[in-house]
């Protein structure tokens, strides 16, 4: 019998008005928070706690644009409906089947937590199917006025319990939530 109960964790930043990117997918508004010499916002500890990274194709393409693939030592699954091959980085596998079934199987067969990185359509599916247990959301002190929403038409109420809240000198706020088992 499995001793560990891995959790799927959404770890993401959004604007105060709830957007994870501009309409064109740009996250340029996050760059001033990336290279903070005083803190990594708990990222190192979080990253050490996970074994697997899950992301959508658009998020994958955005990360590829950063240059060096930052998740080489972690197994990464990229969900895509595209038929043409994408550039494959180390430890990356493309998935195009039933997302919920894949995630449930993955959770059954891993001992460490799983990072749901994004984007919004993948988050919508995971939340809709009750697959996310924890959310770590960084609220960036900016109002974008439009863009790609963090939560896009999930279609049901999801209750959360607030955990740790941490405010940083630069105005960034980290809020940790647990997803309630009782859902509407």
Number of C-alpha atoms within 10 A of each C-alpha: 3 8 6 11 12 18 18 24 24 23 18 18 22 23 24 17 17 21 25 28 23 17 13 8 14 13 15 9 15 16 9 9 15 10 10 11 7 8 12 12 18 9 11 10 10 14 17 11 13 19 17 22 21 25 23 22 21 17 19 25 14 13 14 15 10 9 8 10 13 12 16 12 11 16 16 22 19 21 21 18 11 11 7 6 7 13 9 12 15 13 13 18 13 18 16 12 11 9 16 16 11 13 17 13 11 14 19 13 11 16 16 17 21 25 25 24 19 24 23 23 18 22 22 18 16 21 20 17 15 15 19 21 18 21 22 19 18 21 21 22 14 16 12 18 11 14 17 20 19 22 17 15 11 16 10 10 11 15 14 17 11 12 13 9 13 12 13 11 7 11 12 19 18 19 16 18 19 16 19 14 11 9 11 7
